[in-house]
Structures are given as C-alpha cells and as structure tokens.
Amino acid sequence: MTTSPSHPDLRETARLIRCHSIASIYVATSGHPGGALSAADLLAYLYSAEIGDEEPRDGDLTRNRFILSKGHACPALYAALAVKGQISPTDPLQLRKLGSTMQGHPHVGALPHVETSTGSLGQGFSAALGMALGIRHQGGSGRVYVMLGDGEMQEGEVWEAAQCAAHYKLDKLTAILDYNKMQSDDLNENIIGLEPLADKWRAFGWHVVEIDGHDFAAIEAAVAEAKRTTGKPTLILAHTLKGKGVSFMENYPTWHGSVTMSLDDTEKSLIDLGVAQSDVPGWLDGTIHGGHTQ
Ligand SMILES: Cc1ncc(C[n+]2csc(CCOP(=O)(O)OP(=O)(O)O)c2C)c(N)n1
C-alpha cells in the first residue's frame, strides 16, 4: 500500500475509522463489520479530500456529496464523520439505539450529514443519479460520489440507474464499488457471479478505473481520473478485502452482519488494528473495558 503525498494522514484516518467502527458495533451489540472495514480506506480518502466538513445544505450546488448506497456499512460512515470532526467523537456509540441520530442504516431525517436514507440495496445509487442530474440541471458544479457493494450489483435497479447515468452523460457522478467479492452469507460467485464486471460497466457506457481499494495513491489517482473524464460517468472498481485489518474477519462472510461482537473479539480486533485506549479517548474508556453503555 502506498500513501497519498497530498494527504499524509490517510493511513491513520483509516485506522481510526476501523477502530471506531468496531467499537460502535460492539456497543450496539449488532452491526456489519465486514463491509465497514473493507470500505474504510476509500472513505478515509473521500472524507479527507473530496467531501467538505461543513454540514450539508440542500441549496448549495457547489459542494460535493457522498451517498453510502451500501447503507449497512454505516458504522464506517459515522466513524469517518467523527474522525474528520463533523460529528462528536462519541456520537457513533449511539449506533442502533432507538431514536438516536446513528441509525442502523443512514437516515436523512436523523442526521443532517446523510444526504439520503439508504439500506435498501440499489436505491442509494438511484438517488445519487437524481442528485447529479438535478445539480447539472441547475448549473451547479458539485460532484456526486456514491459507494456500492458488489452484492448490491445483483439488484436490477443498479443497472437501470447505470444506463440512465450514461445516457445523460453525467460526468460529475462517480460510483465507487467496494469490490470485496462477498455478500451476506457467501462469495458472490457462489450466489450470482458478476464477472466480467468492468466490461459490463463499460458496455453500459461508463468509464471504468480498476484499482486496489486499500492503496491510497491508487485511490487518489482514480478520483483524479474521474474528475478529468468528460461525457460519461466513472466507476472506480476498487478491489478490497472484506473485514480488512482484523485478521480473524478477513475474507470470512460470517462477519458480514448483523453480528454481536463479544468483548474478547472486540479486544482482539482492536489489538489487530493497533489500538491503545488513548487512541480513542471517550470511545473505549469505560465502554470496551467497562462493558456495554446503557
Ligand atoms: C433490497 C435489499 N435486499 C436485501 C438486503 C439485505 N442485505 C443487506 S446487506 C446484503 C449484502 C450486501 O452485500 P454487499 O453489497 O457486497 O455489501 P458488503 O459486502 O460490501 O458489506 C444484503 C443482501 C437489503 N439491505 N436490501
């Protein structure tokens, strides 16, 4: 993995996203660690380089937007917002609590940093397409980034939106595929195979950039290529590892979700991620070592 010269802190940002994702899933007693961990490096880059740190305002057509279409991975989104200072560092510990802003899938009514509610696979991508169309229609300059999962590619709605985006030449729309090769219970190829995936997107009229989704320099170059591409939307096909960073989760579909993490699993995960309690003040103190919060 290489880091990005323009953003030297990405490795640390991603490490903290992973730590805080695990901590919040432990405290919630349920959640989706596998796909949160695979997405962490991509989110670290987007929230460091592309997404502004101000609270989103609907009428602002100049700001970039991010939509997590694979909404079940929201612990990583909440962690990214917390690490980048957009929400309080302790907010993610409210994950999945009744009435909290940290719903188990991103909820636009609960948290203003969420652009649209997601979780029903396929729908976030269509919403992102609508936003990109709307911004262009009104002469705005903002770009729309949307992250999809590979299991999500099995939704027909994804391909309808992909055709539409290419038809309208939405070159400010960038889709990022967190291609960890697994969905809920198994490998994609044992459920419904997706390959040759890059060729399919090209045939649908998209520009495709294929990268290692854990290599920050490659992520940065792919986003730059998307920005240079005119007349068509771009898919960044990012090869990732489900459960990346936690040895006993890597490439095990069992850790997709909704799992309850034991204290033992949580402590082992945090050791793998190189966490000292002081790395995450207010998150682990009295939480991981003191049991679940109320
Ligand atoms: C329309 C719809 N069908 C089924 C589900 C249940 N579901 C939640 S996550 C998931 C698997 C998603 O796999 P993938 O997109 O690859 O996510 P990742 O591996 O990155 O976590 C499924 C089937 C859902 N959320 N929405």
PDBQT file of the ligand as one rigid body, heavy atoms in Angstrom, charges set to zero:
ROOT
HETATM    1  C1  LIG A 301     -33.086  -4.663  -1.441  1.00  0.00    +0.000 C 
HETATM    2  C2  LIG A 301     -32.325  -5.381  -0.355  1.00  0.00    +0.000 A 
HETATM    3  N1  LIG A 301     -32.261  -6.728  -0.357  1.00  0.00    +0.000 NA
HETATM    4  C3  LIG A 301     -31.572  -7.380   0.615  1.00  0.00    +0.000 A 
HETATM    5  C4  LIG A 301     -30.972  -6.664   1.627  1.00  0.00    +0.000 A 
HETATM    6  C5  LIG A 301     -30.251  -7.414   2.743  1.00  0.00    +0.000 C 
HETATM    7  N2  LIG A 301     -28.810  -7.229   2.674  1.00  0.00    +0.000 N 
HETATM    8  C6  LIG A 301     -28.156  -6.361   3.476  1.00  0.00    +0.000 A 
HETATM    9  S1  LIG A 301     -26.518  -6.300   3.193  1.00  0.00    +0.000 SA
HETATM   10  C7  LIG A 301     -26.648  -7.523   1.990  1.00  0.00    +0.000 A 
HETATM   11  C8  LIG A 301     -25.437  -7.992   1.241  1.00  0.00    +0.000 C 
HETATM   12  C9  LIG A 301     -24.734  -6.850   0.601  1.00  0.00    +0.000 C 
HETATM   13  O1  LIG A 301     -23.523  -7.270   0.066  1.00  0.00    +0.000 OA
HETATM   14  P1  LIG A 301     -22.515  -6.192  -0.460  1.00  0.00    +0.000 P 
HETATM   15  O2  LIG A 301     -23.240  -5.170  -1.252  1.00  0.00    +0.000 OA
HETATM   16  O3  LIG A 301     -21.429  -6.896  -1.173  1.00  0.00    +0.000 OA
HETATM   17  O4  LIG A 301     -22.014  -5.493   0.869  1.00  0.00    +0.000 OA
HETATM   18  P2  LIG A 301     -20.590  -5.632   1.594  1.00  0.00    +0.000 P 
HETATM   19  O5  LIG A 301     -20.056  -6.994   1.351  1.00  0.00    +0.000 OA
HETATM   20  O6  LIG A 301     -19.711  -4.605   0.999  1.00  0.00    +0.000 OA
HETATM   21  O7  LIG A 301     -20.896  -5.363   3.044  1.00  0.00    +0.000 OA
HETATM   22  C10 LIG A 301     -27.962  -7.917   1.826  1.00  0.00    +0.000 A 
HETATM   23  C11 LIG A 301     -28.415  -8.945   0.853  1.00  0.00    +0.000 C 
HETATM   24  C12 LIG A 301     -31.072  -5.262   1.598  1.00  0.00    +0.000 A 
HETATM   25  N3  LIG A 301     -30.472  -4.483   2.520  1.00  0.00    +0.000 N 
HETATM   26  N4  LIG A 301     -31.734  -4.630   0.589  1.00  0.00    +0.000 NA
ENDROOT
TORSDOF 0
